[in-house]
Amino acid sequence: MHNHPSGDPTPSQADIQMTKAIVDIAKPLGIAVHDHIIVGKNGHTSFKGMRLI
């Protein structure tokens, strides 16, 4: 989970790439990443909800 100081919770390409890298690294260690949430001024975005995880 993190916030975007701009207020826009839309994931950037860097957010998507970093989340994929974390998921790929964690999986062989038996660690499940359940979601990545970005908080903005007027709401939030869930990677699971967007089917990015």
PyMOL Python script that loads the backbone (N, CA, C, O; Angstrom):
from pymol import cmd

cmd.read_pdbstr("""\
ATOM      1  N   MET A   1       0.848  -1.165   0.000  1.00  0.00           N
ATOM      2  CA  MET A   1       0.000   0.000   0.000  1.00  0.00           C
ATOM      3  C   MET A   1       0.895   1.229   0.000  1.00  0.00           C
ATOM      4  O   MET A   1       1.915   1.280   0.687  1.00  0.00           O
ATOM      5  N   HIS A   2       0.490   2.211  -0.783  1.00  0.00           N
ATOM      6  CA  HIS A   2       1.172   3.505  -0.750  1.00  0.00           C
ATOM      7  C   HIS A   2       0.221   4.580  -1.248  1.00  0.00           C
ATOM      8  O   HIS A   2      -0.876   4.287  -1.722  1.00  0.00           O
ATOM      9  N   ASN A   3       0.650   5.811  -1.137  1.00  0.00           N
ATOM     10  CA  ASN A   3      -0.189   6.899  -1.609  1.00  0.00           C
ATOM     11  C   ASN A   3       0.470   7.618  -2.777  1.00  0.00           C
ATOM     12  O   ASN A   3       1.680   7.525  -2.980  1.00  0.00           O
ATOM     13  N   HIS A   4      -0.333   8.323  -3.526  1.00  0.00           N
ATOM     14  CA  HIS A   4       0.149   9.195  -4.585  1.00  0.00           C
ATOM     15  C   HIS A   4      -0.123  10.626  -4.136  1.00  0.00           C
ATOM     16  O   HIS A   4      -1.281  11.041  -4.084  1.00  0.00           O
ATOM     17  N   PRO A   5       0.907  11.380  -3.815  1.00  0.00           N
ATOM     18  CA  PRO A   5       0.708  12.752  -3.363  1.00  0.00           C
ATOM     19  C   PRO A   5      -0.045  13.624  -4.371  1.00  0.00           C
ATOM     20  O   PRO A   5      -0.640  14.634  -3.995  1.00  0.00           O
ATOM     21  N   SER A   6      -0.022  13.240  -5.637  1.00  0.00           N
ATOM     22  CA  SER A   6      -0.748  14.000  -6.655  1.00  0.00           C
ATOM     23  C   SER A   6      -2.256  13.914  -6.426  1.00  0.00           C
ATOM     24  O   SER A   6      -3.012  14.756  -6.910  1.00  0.00           O
ATOM     25  N   GLY A   7      -2.691  12.884  -5.680  1.00  0.00           N
ATOM     26  CA  GLY A   7      -4.108  12.685  -5.429  1.00  0.00           C
ATOM     27  C   GLY A   7      -4.762  11.701  -6.380  1.00  0.00           C
ATOM     28  O   GLY A   7      -5.874  11.241  -6.123  1.00  0.00           O
ATOM     29  N   ASP A   8      -4.090  11.371  -7.480  1.00  0.00           N
ATOM     30  CA  ASP A   8      -4.627  10.441  -8.478  1.00  0.00           C
ATOM     31  C   ASP A   8      -4.164   9.024  -8.144  1.00  0.00           C
ATOM     32  O   ASP A   8      -2.966   8.745  -8.201  1.00  0.00           O
ATOM     33  N   PRO A   9      -5.092   8.119  -7.796  1.00  0.00           N
ATOM     34  CA  PRO A   9      -4.688   6.768  -7.415  1.00  0.00           C
ATOM     35  C   PRO A   9      -4.440   5.814  -8.586  1.00  0.00           C
ATOM     36  O   PRO A   9      -4.272   4.613  -8.378  1.00  0.00           O
ATOM     37  N   THR A  10      -4.416   6.335  -9.808  1.00  0.00           N
ATOM     38  CA  THR A  10      -4.169   5.486 -10.973  1.00  0.00           C
ATOM     39  C   THR A  10      -2.740   4.939 -10.917  1.00  0.00           C
ATOM     40  O   THR A  10      -1.799   5.709 -10.723  1.00  0.00           O
ATOM     41  N   PRO A  11      -2.559   3.620 -11.084  1.00  0.00           N
ATOM     42  CA  PRO A  11      -1.212   3.051 -11.045  1.00  0.00           C
ATOM     43  C   PRO A  11      -0.371   3.524 -12.223  1.00  0.00           C
ATOM     44  O   PRO A  11      -0.840   3.582 -13.359  1.00  0.00           O
ATOM     45  N   SER A  12       0.875   3.860 -11.930  1.00  0.00           N
ATOM     46  CA  SER A  12       1.828   4.207 -12.983  1.00  0.00           C
ATOM     47  C   SER A  12       2.434   2.918 -13.533  1.00  0.00           C
ATOM     48  O   SER A  12       2.274   1.849 -12.945  1.00  0.00           O
ATOM     49  N   GLN A  13       3.120   3.025 -14.646  1.00  0.00           N
ATOM     50  CA  GLN A  13       3.818   1.851 -15.191  1.00  0.00           C
ATOM     51  C   GLN A  13       4.857   1.353 -14.188  1.00  0.00           C
ATOM     52  O   GLN A  13       5.068   0.146 -14.065  1.00  0.00           O
ATOM     53  N   ALA A  14       5.505   2.271 -13.471  1.00  0.00           N
ATOM     54  CA  ALA A  14       6.483   1.871 -12.454  1.00  0.00           C
ATOM     55  C   ALA A  14       5.810   1.102 -11.322  1.00  0.00           C
ATOM     56  O   ALA A  14       6.369   0.127 -10.820  1.00  0.00           O
ATOM     57  N   ASP A  15       4.613   1.529 -10.915  1.00  0.00           N
ATOM     58  CA  ASP A  15       3.865   0.806  -9.883  1.00  0.00           C
ATOM     59  C   ASP A  15       3.567  -0.617 -10.339  1.00  0.00           C
ATOM     60  O   ASP A  15       3.747  -1.574  -9.585  1.00  0.00           O
ATOM     61  N   ILE A  16       3.113  -0.744 -11.574  1.00  0.00           N
ATOM     62  CA  ILE A  16       2.751  -2.062 -12.119  1.00  0.00           C
ATOM     63  C   ILE A  16       3.980  -2.952 -12.229  1.00  0.00           C
ATOM     64  O   ILE A  16       3.927  -4.122 -11.848  1.00  0.00           O
ATOM     65  N   GLN A  17       5.079  -2.424 -12.738  1.00  0.00           N
ATOM     66  CA  GLN A  17       6.304  -3.210 -12.902  1.00  0.00           C
ATOM     67  C   GLN A  17       6.879  -3.636 -11.550  1.00  0.00           C
ATOM     68  O   GLN A  17       7.302  -4.781 -11.388  1.00  0.00           O
ATOM     69  N   MET A  18       6.893  -2.723 -10.588  1.00  0.00           N
ATOM     70  CA  MET A  18       7.433  -3.049  -9.270  1.00  0.00           C
ATOM     71  C   MET A  18       6.576  -4.105  -8.584  1.00  0.00           C
ATOM     72  O   MET A  18       7.112  -5.018  -7.955  1.00  0.00           O
ATOM     73  N   THR A  19       5.271  -3.998  -8.694  1.00  0.00           N
ATOM     74  CA  THR A  19       4.381  -4.985  -8.078  1.00  0.00           C
ATOM     75  C   THR A  19       4.596  -6.354  -8.699  1.00  0.00           C
ATOM     76  O   THR A  19       4.651  -7.357  -7.988  1.00  0.00           O
ATOM     77  N   LYS A  20       4.717  -6.403 -10.026  1.00  0.00           N
ATOM     78  CA  LYS A  20       4.974  -7.685 -10.699  1.00  0.00           C
ATOM     79  C   LYS A  20       6.289  -8.283 -10.220  1.00  0.00           C
ATOM     80  O   LYS A  20       6.371  -9.487  -9.975  1.00  0.00           O
ATOM     81  N   ALA A  21       7.319  -7.452 -10.084  1.00  0.00           N
ATOM     82  CA  ALA A  21       8.621  -7.945  -9.615  1.00  0.00           C
ATOM     83  C   ALA A  21       8.513  -8.498  -8.194  1.00  0.00           C
ATOM     84  O   ALA A  21       9.074  -9.551  -7.891  1.00  0.00           O
ATOM     85  N   ILE A  22       7.798  -7.794  -7.330  1.00  0.00           N
ATOM     86  CA  ILE A  22       7.635  -8.260  -5.948  1.00  0.00           C
ATOM     87  C   ILE A  22       6.876  -9.585  -5.912  1.00  0.00           C
ATOM     88  O   ILE A  22       7.260 -10.499  -5.183  1.00  0.00           O
ATOM     89  N   VAL A  23       5.800  -9.694  -6.696  1.00  0.00           N
ATOM     90  CA  VAL A  23       5.025 -10.938  -6.759  1.00  0.00           C
ATOM     91  C   VAL A  23       5.912 -12.082  -7.255  1.00  0.00           C
ATOM     92  O   VAL A  23       5.891 -13.173  -6.685  1.00  0.00           O
ATOM     93  N   ASP A  24       6.687 -11.841  -8.306  1.00  0.00           N
ATOM     94  CA  ASP A  24       7.553 -12.877  -8.882  1.00  0.00           C
ATOM     95  C   ASP A  24       8.647 -13.318  -7.912  1.00  0.00           C
ATOM     96  O   ASP A  24       8.988 -14.499  -7.859  1.00  0.00           O
ATOM     97  N   ILE A  25       9.194 -12.382  -7.152  1.00  0.00           N
ATOM     98  CA  ILE A  25      10.253 -12.707  -6.186  1.00  0.00           C
ATOM     99  C   ILE A  25       9.675 -13.412  -4.963  1.00  0.00           C
ATOM    100  O   ILE A  25      10.297 -14.327  -4.424  1.00  0.00           O
ATOM    101  N   ALA A  26       8.496 -12.996  -4.524  1.00  0.00           N
ATOM    102  CA  ALA A  26       7.898 -13.550  -3.310  1.00  0.00           C
ATOM    103  C   ALA A  26       7.370 -14.967  -3.499  1.00  0.00           C
ATOM    104  O   ALA A  26       7.417 -15.776  -2.572  1.00  0.00           O
ATOM    105  N   LYS A  27       6.868 -15.273  -4.694  1.00  0.00           N
ATOM    106  CA  LYS A  27       6.219 -16.563  -4.932  1.00  0.00           C
ATOM    107  C   LYS A  27       7.102 -17.767  -4.581  1.00  0.00           C
ATOM    108  O   LYS A  27       6.645 -18.651  -3.856  1.00  0.00           O
ATOM    109  N   PRO A  28       8.355 -17.836  -5.070  1.00  0.00           N
ATOM    110  CA  PRO A  28       9.179 -19.006  -4.731  1.00  0.00           C
ATOM    111  C   PRO A  28       9.517 -19.102  -3.238  1.00  0.00           C
ATOM    112  O   PRO A  28       9.913 -20.161  -2.752  1.00  0.00           O
ATOM    113  N   LEU A  29       9.357 -17.996  -2.526  1.00  0.00           N
ATOM    114  CA  LEU A  29       9.617 -18.008  -1.090  1.00  0.00           C
ATOM    115  C   LEU A  29       8.381 -18.388  -0.284  1.00  0.00           C
ATOM    116  O   LEU A  29       8.417 -18.426   0.946  1.00  0.00           O
ATOM    117  N   GLY A  30       7.278 -18.670  -0.995  1.00  0.00           N
ATOM    118  CA  GLY A  30       6.041 -19.051  -0.327  1.00  0.00           C
ATOM    119  C   GLY A  30       5.274 -17.864   0.239  1.00  0.00           C
ATOM    120  O   GLY A  30       4.418 -18.029   1.109  1.00  0.00           O
ATOM    121  N   ILE A  31       5.582 -16.670  -0.255  1.00  0.00           N
ATOM    122  CA  ILE A  31       4.910 -15.460   0.217  1.00  0.00           C
ATOM    123  C   ILE A  31       3.904 -15.032  -0.837  1.00  0.00           C
ATOM    124  O   ILE A  31       4.260 -14.831  -1.998  1.00  0.00           O
ATOM    125  N   ALA A  32       2.651 -14.893  -0.434  1.00  0.00           N
ATOM    126  CA  ALA A  32       1.598 -14.476  -1.351  1.00  0.00           C
ATOM    127  C   ALA A  32       1.352 -12.974  -1.195  1.00  0.00           C
ATOM    128  O   ALA A  32       1.190 -12.469  -0.084  1.00  0.00           O
ATOM    129  N   VAL A  33       1.326 -12.283  -2.310  1.00  0.00           N
ATOM    130  CA  VAL A  33       0.951 -10.872  -2.309  1.00  0.00           C
ATOM    131  C   VAL A  33      -0.534 -10.833  -2.649  1.00  0.00           C
ATOM    132  O   VAL A  33      -0.930 -11.202  -3.754  1.00  0.00           O
ATOM    133  N   HIS A  34      -1.343 -10.392  -1.714  1.00  0.00           N
ATOM    134  CA  HIS A  34      -2.793 -10.427  -1.898  1.00  0.00           C
ATOM    135  C   HIS A  34      -3.333  -9.217  -2.635  1.00  0.00           C
ATOM    136  O   HIS A  34      -4.345  -9.322  -3.329  1.00  0.00           O
ATOM    137  N   ASP A  35      -2.684  -8.076  -2.501  1.00  0.00           N
ATOM    138  CA  ASP A  35      -3.160  -6.866  -3.168  1.00  0.00           C
ATOM    139  C   ASP A  35      -2.095  -5.786  -3.056  1.00  0.00           C
ATOM    140  O   ASP A  35      -1.167  -5.889  -2.254  1.00  0.00           O
ATOM    141  N   HIS A  36      -2.240  -4.771  -3.856  1.00  0.00           N
ATOM    142  CA  HIS A  36      -1.439  -3.554  -3.785  1.00  0.00           C
ATOM    143  C   HIS A  36      -2.450  -2.430  -3.941  1.00  0.00           C
ATOM    144  O   HIS A  36      -3.141  -2.338  -4.956  1.00  0.00           O
ATOM    145  N   ILE A  37      -2.529  -1.588  -2.939  1.00  0.00           N
ATOM    146  CA  ILE A  37      -3.529  -0.520  -2.934  1.00  0.00           C
ATOM    147  C   ILE A  37      -2.826   0.827  -3.008  1.00  0.00           C
ATOM    148  O   ILE A  37      -1.865   1.086  -2.283  1.00  0.00           O
ATOM    149  N   ILE A  38      -3.321   1.673  -3.893  1.00  0.00           N
ATOM    150  CA  ILE A  38      -2.818   3.039  -4.000  1.00  0.00           C
ATOM    151  C   ILE A  38      -3.924   3.966  -3.516  1.00  0.00           C
ATOM    152  O   ILE A  38      -5.065   3.890  -3.972  1.00  0.00           O
ATOM    153  N   VAL A  39      -3.562   4.842  -2.583  1.00  0.00           N
ATOM    154  CA  VAL A  39      -4.521   5.781  -2.003  1.00  0.00           C
ATOM    155  C   VAL A  39      -4.298   7.151  -2.620  1.00  0.00           C
ATOM    156  O   VAL A  39      -3.167   7.624  -2.730  1.00  0.00           O
ATOM    157  N   GLY A  40      -5.395   7.779  -3.019  1.00  0.00           N
ATOM    158  CA  GLY A  40      -5.343   9.126  -3.571  1.00  0.00           C
ATOM    159  C   GLY A  40      -6.275  10.040  -2.805  1.00  0.00           C
ATOM    160  O   GLY A  40      -6.893   9.635  -1.820  1.00  0.00           O
ATOM    161  N   LYS A  41      -6.370  11.262  -3.262  1.00  0.00           N
ATOM    162  CA  LYS A  41      -7.175  12.273  -2.568  1.00  0.00           C
ATOM    163  C   LYS A  41      -8.647  11.881  -2.492  1.00  0.00           C
ATOM    164  O   LYS A  41      -9.278  12.054  -1.448  1.00  0.00           O
ATOM    165  N   ASN A  42      -9.195  11.364  -3.568  1.00  0.00           N
ATOM    166  CA  ASN A  42     -10.626  11.073  -3.611  1.00  0.00           C
ATOM    167  C   ASN A  42     -10.950   9.591  -3.757  1.00  0.00           C
ATOM    168  O   ASN A  42     -12.024   9.236  -4.243  1.00  0.00           O
ATOM    169  N   GLY A  43     -10.038   8.731  -3.344  1.00  0.00           N
ATOM    170  CA  GLY A  43     -10.331   7.309  -3.460  1.00  0.00           C
ATOM    171  C   GLY A  43      -9.084   6.466  -3.450  1.00  0.00           C
ATOM    172  O   GLY A  43      -8.013   6.914  -3.041  1.00  0.00           O
ATOM    173  N   HIS A  44      -9.234   5.245  -3.904  1.00  0.00           N
ATOM    174  CA  HIS A  44      -8.117   4.306  -3.932  1.00  0.00           C
ATOM    175  C   HIS A  44      -8.244   3.395  -5.152  1.00  0.00           C
ATOM    176  O   HIS A  44      -9.292   3.324  -5.792  1.00  0.00           O
ATOM    177  N   THR A  45      -7.159   2.710  -5.449  1.00  0.00           N
ATOM    178  CA  THR A  45      -7.127   1.726  -6.521  1.00  0.00           C
ATOM    179  C   THR A  45      -6.565   0.426  -5.954  1.00  0.00           C
ATOM    180  O   THR A  45      -5.558   0.430  -5.246  1.00  0.00           O
ATOM    181  N   SER A  46      -7.219  -0.672  -6.268  1.00  0.00           N
ATOM    182  CA  SER A  46      -6.780  -1.994  -5.844  1.00  0.00           C
ATOM    183  C   SER A  46      -6.263  -2.752  -7.066  1.00  0.00           C
ATOM    184  O   SER A  46      -6.977  -2.905  -8.057  1.00  0.00           O
ATOM    185  N   PHE A  47      -5.019  -3.224  -6.991  1.00  0.00           N
ATOM    186  CA  PHE A  47      -4.481  -4.003  -8.101  1.00  0.00           C
ATOM    187  C   PHE A  47      -5.276  -5.293  -8.284  1.00  0.00           C
ATOM    188  O   PHE A  47      -5.481  -5.745  -9.411  1.00  0.00           O
ATOM    189  N   LYS A  48      -5.720  -5.880  -7.187  1.00  0.00           N
ATOM    190  CA  LYS A  48      -6.535  -7.101  -7.288  1.00  0.00           C
ATOM    191  C   LYS A  48      -7.860  -6.772  -7.996  1.00  0.00           C
ATOM    192  O   LYS A  48      -8.316  -7.520  -8.861  1.00  0.00           O
ATOM    193  N   GLY A  49      -8.461  -5.653  -7.616  1.00  0.00           N
ATOM    194  CA  GLY A  49      -9.718  -5.244  -8.238  1.00  0.00           C
ATOM    195  C   GLY A  49      -9.571  -4.953  -9.718  1.00  0.00           C
ATOM    196  O   GLY A  49     -10.508  -5.152 -10.492  1.00  0.00           O
ATOM    197  N   MET A  50      -8.383  -4.478 -10.119  1.00  0.00           N
ATOM    198  CA  MET A  50      -8.116  -4.202 -11.533  1.00  0.00           C
ATOM    199  C   MET A  50      -7.583  -5.431 -12.270  1.00  0.00           C
ATOM    200  O   MET A  50      -7.267  -5.373 -13.458  1.00  0.00           O
ATOM    201  N   ARG A  51      -7.491  -6.538 -11.542  1.00  0.00           N
ATOM    202  CA  ARG A  51      -6.959  -7.800 -12.084  1.00  0.00           C
ATOM    203  C   ARG A  51      -5.510  -7.678 -12.545  1.00  0.00           C
ATOM    204  O   ARG A  51      -5.106  -8.306 -13.523  1.00  0.00           O
ATOM    205  N   LEU A  52      -4.735  -6.864 -11.832  1.00  0.00           N
ATOM    206  CA  LEU A  52      -3.312  -6.724 -12.106  1.00  0.00           C
ATOM    207  C   LEU A  52      -2.501  -7.682 -11.249  1.00  0.00           C
ATOM    208  O   LEU A  52      -1.302  -7.857 -11.468  1.00  0.00           O
ATOM    209  N   ILE A  53      -3.158  -8.305 -10.269  1.00  0.00           N
ATOM    210  CA  ILE A  53      -2.518  -9.342  -9.439  1.00  0.00           C
ATOM    211  C   ILE A  53      -3.395 -10.580  -9.549  1.00  0.00           C
ATOM    212  O   ILE A  53      -3.089 -11.609  -8.947  1.00  0.00           O
TER     213      ILE A  53
END
""", "prot")
cmd.dss("prot")
cmd.show_as("cartoon", "prot")
cmd.util.cbc("prot")
cmd.orient("prot")
